[in-house]
């Protein structure tokens, strides 16, 4: 299936957008369906650091683990899902937006299923296509001081 890609401009510097948008402990503040999140280990995250995110899926909470595969602050961050029947590759890119001091963030989501996940993949992708723009709008609102 084709990746889901959402882009929005945010009237905040790239460093602030990147820091907030790539912090798993903040995902629940702006991502639809996220209950909590965090990173494993101590110290700043890097390539290979594992992230856990607890999401509401089908009426139940499920904790999923991903691994950071790319980290170049304040430009790019990527993770790869490593457990569960439904997994995602997520890439966040933040670039300056013109001369305004703002940023343009692009989030690309690519889902894949393993085992039973292959059967429910189309449903999960359809739901993510609805939720991703909502999440980006909430991210923009929060960072621009609207919440």
Secondary structure as GFF3:
##gff-version 3
##sequence-region A 1 147
A	DSSP	beta_strand	4	10	.	.	.	ID=ss1
A	DSSP	alpha_helix	14	21	.	.	.	ID=ss2
A	DSSP	three_ten_helix	24	26	.	.	.	ID=ss3
A	DSSP	alpha_helix	27	30	.	.	.	ID=ss4
A	DSSP	beta_strand	34	39	.	.	.	ID=ss5
A	DSSP	beta_strand	50	57	.	.	.	ID=ss6
A	DSSP	beta_strand	60	72	.	.	.	ID=ss7
A	DSSP	beta_strand	76	81	.	.	.	ID=ss8
A	DSSP	beta_strand	86	97	.	.	.	ID=ss9
A	DSSP	beta_strand	102	113	.	.	.	ID=ss10
A	DSSP	alpha_helix	117	143	.	.	.	ID=ss11
###
